[in-house]
Amino acid sequence: MIATQDRVRIVDTTVLSDNWYILRKVTFDYLRRDGSWQRQSRETYDRGNGATILLHNPATGNVVLTRQFRMPAFVNGHDGMLIEAAAGLLDHASPEKRIRAEVEEETGYRVRNLRKVFEAFMSPGSVTEKLYFYLGEYDASTRIGHGGGIAEEGEDLEVIEMPLSEALAAIERGEIVDGKTIMLLQHAALQAMAAGVAR
């Protein structure tokens, strides 16, 4: 088996935009499985890595999500108001430190029993970002603020609390369409199912 680094030869990298994050065009030679080299070009959008978390109340079975406007979804035919798990870019902080701060900013809750569950590339065909996925617990006693995000950064989030079963039904109805949120909700549902079977 040939190592990946021996199958890829970077020929040229051009920065197309660095207005918000960095969009590059990468030209490279790729060694195909049949032994031939093929010249290819791909655009890569580098916005850094991020972290996301699903807050769950084990006593009530509720989860905390947010609703916010997303321009890319809007220009793709959606109304733009997406229901999501709290998330944010790392900005050179550790994933755990960043998600603790982000969940407080967005939801107003301080997380307890934070647990990393997995990592995933969300759109590896064009976006370099890797997300770190977490589960955490909350209850009324961990509420330290109103949430809503940071207004100076353009954030205007509505905090939503609902039963996990209702969030799963919202996926089925097409009301929750954010990938990271669907992954976390389904992971939580599988864990709840496994715990029920174990009992």
WOGI-V56400 format. One record per residue. N is the residue number from 1. RES is the residue in one small letter. SS is DSSP state (~ for helix, > for strand, _ for the rest). PHI is phi in whole degrees, -180 to 180 (* if undefined). Layout:
n=N res=RES ss=SS phi=PHI
n=N res=RES ss=SS phi=PHI
This chain:
n=1 res=m ss=_ phi=*
n=2 res=i ss=_ phi=-82
n=3 res=a ss=_ phi=-64
n=4 res=t ss=~ phi=-57
n=5 res=q ss=~ phi=-63
n=6 res=d ss=~ phi=-88
n=7 res=r ss=_ phi=-103
n=8 res=v ss=> phi=-125
n=9 res=r ss=> phi=-123
n=10 res=i ss=> phi=-71
n=11 res=v ss=> phi=-97
n=12 res=d ss=> phi=-159
n=13 res=t ss=> phi=-131
n=14 res=t ss=> phi=-123
n=15 res=v ss=> phi=-80
n=16 res=l ss=> phi=-90
n=17 res=s ss=> phi=-160
n=18 res=d ss=_ phi=-136
n=19 res=n ss=_ phi=-72
n=20 res=w ss=_ phi=-117
n=21 res=y ss=_ phi=-122
n=22 res=i ss=> phi=-112
n=23 res=l ss=> phi=-106
n=24 res=r ss=> phi=-120
n=25 res=k ss=> phi=-107
n=26 res=v ss=> phi=-113
n=27 res=t ss=> phi=-105
n=28 res=f ss=> phi=-150
n=29 res=d ss=> phi=-100
n=30 res=y ss=> phi=-123
n=31 res=l ss=> phi=-82
n=32 res=r ss=_ phi=-76
n=33 res=r ss=_ phi=-64
n=34 res=d ss=_ phi=-85
n=35 res=g ss=_ phi=93
n=36 res=s ss=_ phi=-91
n=37 res=w ss=> phi=-95
n=38 res=q ss=> phi=-129
n=39 res=r ss=> phi=-82
n=40 res=q ss=> phi=-135
n=41 res=s ss=> phi=-131
n=42 res=r ss=> phi=-139
n=43 res=e ss=> phi=-97
n=44 res=t ss=> phi=-123
n=45 res=y ss=> phi=-107
n=46 res=d ss=> phi=-104
n=47 res=r ss=_ phi=-118
n=48 res=g ss=_ phi=83
n=49 res=n ss=_ phi=-99
n=50 res=g ss=> phi=-141
n=51 res=a ss=> phi=-141
n=52 res=t ss=> phi=-142
n=53 res=i ss=> phi=-145
n=54 res=l ss=> phi=-108
n=55 res=l ss=> phi=-85
n=56 res=h ss=> phi=-133
n=57 res=n ss=_ phi=-101
n=58 res=p ss=_ phi=-65
n=59 res=a ss=_ phi=-76
n=60 res=t ss=_ phi=-102
n=61 res=g ss=_ phi=81
n=62 res=n ss=> phi=-84
n=63 res=v ss=> phi=-125
n=64 res=v ss=> phi=-113
n=65 res=l ss=> phi=-127
n=66 res=t ss=> phi=-129
n=67 res=r ss=> phi=-124
n=68 res=q ss=> phi=-150
n=69 res=f ss=> phi=-82
n=70 res=r ss=_ phi=-127
n=71 res=m ss=~ phi=-59
n=72 res=p ss=~ phi=-58
n=73 res=a ss=~ phi=-68
n=74 res=f ss=~ phi=-62
n=75 res=v ss=~ phi=-74
n=76 res=n ss=_ phi=-101
n=77 res=g ss=_ phi=97
n=78 res=h ss=_ phi=-87
n=79 res=d ss=_ phi=-72
n=80 res=g ss=_ phi=91
n=81 res=m ss=> phi=-90
n=82 res=l ss=> phi=-104
n=83 res=i ss=> phi=-90
n=84 res=e ss=> phi=-141
n=85 res=a ss=_ phi=-75
n=86 res=a ss=> phi=-59
n=87 res=a ss=> phi=-160
n=88 res=g ss=> phi=-172
n=89 res=l ss=> phi=-77
n=90 res=l ss=_ phi=-72
n=91 res=d ss=_ phi=51
n=92 res=h ss=_ phi=73
n=93 res=a ss=_ phi=-89
n=94 res=s ss=_ phi=-69
n=95 res=p ss=~ phi=-55
n=96 res=e ss=~ phi=-65
n=97 res=k ss=~ phi=-64
n=98 res=r ss=~ phi=-66
n=99 res=i ss=~ phi=-72
n=100 res=r ss=~ phi=-62
n=101 res=a ss=~ phi=-69
n=102 res=e ss=~ phi=-64
n=103 res=v ss=~ phi=-67
n=104 res=e ss=~ phi=-68
n=105 res=e ss=~ phi=-63
n=106 res=e ss=~ phi=-84
n=107 res=t ss=~ phi=-111
n=108 res=g ss=_ phi=85
n=109 res=y ss=> phi=-105
n=110 res=r ss=_ phi=-91
n=111 res=v ss=_ phi=-80
n=112 res=r ss=> phi=-118
n=113 res=n ss=> phi=51
n=114 res=l ss=> phi=-65
n=115 res=r ss=> phi=-143
n=116 res=k ss=> phi=-75
n=117 res=v ss=> phi=-111
n=118 res=f ss=> phi=-172
n=119 res=e ss=> phi=-125
n=120 res=a ss=> phi=-156
n=121 res=f ss=> phi=-87
n=122 res=m ss=_ phi=-88
n=123 res=s ss=_ phi=-147
n=124 res=p ss=_ phi=-69
n=125 res=g ss=_ phi=-72
n=126 res=s ss=_ phi=-149
n=127 res=v ss=> phi=-110
n=128 res=t ss=_ phi=-77
n=129 res=e ss=_ phi=-57
n=130 res=k ss=> phi=-111
n=131 res=l ss=> phi=-105
n=132 res=y ss=> phi=-101
n=133 res=f ss=> phi=-103
n=134 res=y ss=> phi=-129
n=135 res=l ss=> phi=-116
n=136 res=g ss=> phi=-154
n=137 res=e ss=> phi=-109
n=138 res=y ss=_ phi=-149
n=139 res=d ss=_ phi=-156
n=140 res=a ss=~ phi=-59
n=141 res=s ss=~ phi=-73
n=142 res=t ss=~ phi=-96
n=143 res=r ss=> phi=-77
n=144 res=i ss=_ phi=-118
n=145 res=g ss=_ phi=-170
n=146 res=h ss=_ phi=-88
n=147 res=g ss=_ phi=73
n=148 res=g ss=_ phi=102
n=149 res=g ss=_ phi=87
n=150 res=i ss=_ phi=-105
n=151 res=a ss=~ phi=-59
n=152 res=e ss=~ phi=-63
n=153 res=e ss=~ phi=-97
n=154 res=g ss=_ phi=83
n=155 res=e ss=_ phi=-84
n=156 res=d ss=_ phi=-150
n=157 res=l ss=_ phi=-100
n=158 res=e ss=> phi=-95
n=159 res=v ss=> phi=-90
n=160 res=i ss=> phi=-123
n=161 res=e ss=> phi=-117
n=162 res=m ss=> phi=-153
n=163 res=p ss=> phi=-64
n=164 res=l ss=~ phi=-55
n=165 res=s ss=~ phi=-62
n=166 res=e ss=~ phi=-71
n=167 res=a ss=~ phi=-64
n=168 res=l ss=~ phi=-66
n=169 res=a ss=~ phi=-66
n=170 res=a ss=~ phi=-67
n=171 res=i ss=~ phi=-65
n=172 res=e ss=~ phi=-61
n=173 res=r ss=_ phi=-82
n=174 res=g ss=_ phi=80
n=175 res=e ss=_ phi=-88
n=176 res=i ss=_ phi=-109
n=177 res=v ss=_ phi=-125
n=178 res=d ss=_ phi=-83
n=179 res=g ss=~ phi=-59
n=180 res=k ss=~ phi=-63
n=181 res=t ss=~ phi=-70
n=182 res=i ss=~ phi=-60
n=183 res=m ss=~ phi=-62
n=184 res=l ss=~ phi=-68
n=185 res=l ss=~ phi=-64
n=186 res=q ss=~ phi=-69
n=187 res=h ss=~ phi=-63
n=188 res=a ss=~ phi=-63
n=189 res=a ss=~ phi=-64
n=190 res=l ss=~ phi=-65
n=191 res=q ss=~ phi=-65
n=192 res=a ss=~ phi=-63
n=193 res=m ss=~ phi=-65
n=194 res=a ss=~ phi=-64
n=195 res=a ss=~ phi=-65
n=196 res=g ss=~ phi=-66
n=197 res=v ss=~ phi=-68
n=198 res=a ss=~ phi=-64
n=199 res=r ss=_ phi=-71
